[in-house]
């Protein structure tokens, strides 16, 4: 678990990610400097194999901006991450 005195991360799940997580949103506590990859691993541990698989395909927004796995959480007390699975178009 990413824990300790840290950053409140409000996570919003969309579409297949919400289905796999079993919720639309949640708040977790992350250590300062945690990466998107670490957050992704924590979320997978919390919700199981189905979400872990979905997360491998997802894009992430950190405070509304596209984020890569190596990107770190900002140095503040709270932040938001949106979990966006690939969307089929047509």
C-alpha angles and dihedrals in degrees: 000000000000100000147139130087099336152114125322106231117197106205120198119193124203134199113325091008091058090048092050094045093046091228140065096227145358140171122237132177117239132187117254109269094024114155129228087250090057092048090049090053092048092051091049091051091050096049106027142235098322093058091041089058093046092048091059088065098041133103119220132216117202109201089338097311126107110262132199125213092259094051114113129223113262120259099259138096098259138022140166133236125191117202110210120185119203111280123219113229134198 
